[in-house]
Amino acid sequence: MEDTEANKLSAETLGSQFEALKTRTSKSPVQKFGEEDIMADFVGEYLGTFADSEHKPLQASPIGTSASQIVDSRDAKLFYFQTRSW
């Protein structure tokens, strides 16, 4: 991910990202599995790209609005029935 953040997603391929990771890793073997024909694909095809090819920070969604509230998982059914419109 550090390499992804440092490069443009629409210009870096999965193969170049793999090779960069392989050269920087020294304490464990770096392996690849599956079909190798995707190594020519751009990273942005999997992570998405922006129109200006620059990274933009994610915007946090508001918490605590009437539509979304944090509920303990043990109280989820109770919350559902309390907020359900009949």
C-alpha contacts under 8 A as a table, 3 or more apart, distances in Angstrom:
res1	aa1	res2	aa2	distance
1	M	4	T	4.87
1	M	5	E	6.20
2	E	5	E	5.20
2	E	6	A	6.34
3	D	6	A	5.12
3	D	7	N	6.38
3	D	17	Q	7.05
3	D	20	A	7.89
4	T	7	N	5.46
4	T	8	K	7.29
4	T	9	L	6.77
4	T	17	Q	7.77
4	T	43	V	7.90
5	E	8	K	7.61
5	E	55	H	7.50
7	N	11	A	7.63
7	N	12	E	6.84
8	K	11	A	5.47
8	K	12	E	6.38
8	K	53	S	6.30
8	K	54	E	6.87
8	K	55	H	7.99
9	L	12	E	5.70
9	L	42	F	6.89
9	L	43	V	5.34
9	L	44	G	4.41
9	L	47	L	7.70
9	L	48	G	7.51
9	L	49	T	6.15
9	L	53	S	7.12
10	S	42	F	5.98
10	S	43	V	6.64
10	S	44	G	5.06
10	S	45	E	7.70
10	S	49	T	6.48
10	S	53	S	6.90
11	A	42	F	6.53
11	A	43	V	7.80
11	A	44	G	7.96
12	E	16	S	6.55
12	E	17	Q	6.92
12	E	42	F	5.60
12	E	43	V	5.97
12	E	44	G	7.89
13	T	16	S	5.31
13	T	17	Q	6.27
13	T	39	M	6.58
13	T	40	A	5.67
13	T	41	D	5.42
13	T	42	F	4.13
13	T	43	V	5.45
14	L	17	Q	5.05
14	L	18	F	6.06
14	L	38	I	7.30
14	L	39	M	4.86
14	L	40	A	6.35
14	L	41	D	6.00
14	L	42	F	5.99
14	L	43	V	5.62
15	G	18	F	5.05
15	G	19	E	6.23
15	G	39	M	4.42
15	G	40	A	6.15
15	G	41	D	7.92
16	S	19	E	5.12
16	S	20	A	6.17
16	S	39	M	8.00
17	Q	20	A	5.17
17	Q	21	L	6.23
18	F	21	L	5.12
18	F	22	K	6.07
19	E	22	K	4.93
19	E	23	T	6.27
20	A	23	T	5.36
20	A	24	R	6.34
21	L	24	R	5.21
21	L	25	T	6.10
21	L	30	V	7.83
22	K	25	T	5.40
22	K	30	V	5.82
23	T	26	S	7.61
25	T	28	S	6.66
25	T	29	P	7.63
25	T	30	V	7.34
26	S	29	P	7.55
33	F	36	E	7.74
35	E	38	I	6.58
36	E	39	M	5.65
37	D	40	A	6.62
38	I	41	D	5.26
41	D	45	E	7.05
42	F	45	E	5.58
42	F	46	Y	7.68
43	V	46	Y	5.64
43	V	47	L	6.27
43	V	48	G	7.80
44	G	47	L	4.93
44	G	48	G	4.57
44	G	49	T	5.18
45	E	48	G	5.61
45	E	49	T	7.49
49	T	53	S	6.14
50	F	53	S	4.94
50	F	54	E	6.42
50	F	55	H	7.21
51	A	54	E	7.88
62	P	65	T	6.95
63	I	68	S	6.68
63	I	69	Q	6.75
63	I	70	I	7.93
64	G	67	A	7.95
64	G	68	S	6.06
64	G	69	Q	5.03
64	G	70	I	7.14
65	T	68	S	5.45
65	T	69	Q	6.44
66	S	69	Q	6.66
71	V	75	D	6.54
71	V	76	A	6.28
71	V	79	F	7.43
72	D	75	D	5.34
72	D	76	A	6.42
73	S	76	A	5.08
74	R	77	K	7.63
75	D	78	L	5.26
75	D	79	F	6.04
76	A	79	F	5.08
76	A	80	Y	6.07
77	K	80	Y	5.02
77	K	81	F	6.37
78	L	81	F	5.33
78	L	82	Q	6.12
79	F	82	Q	5.03
79	F	83	T	6.10
80	Y	83	T	5.44
80	Y	84	R	5.89
81	F	84	R	5.13
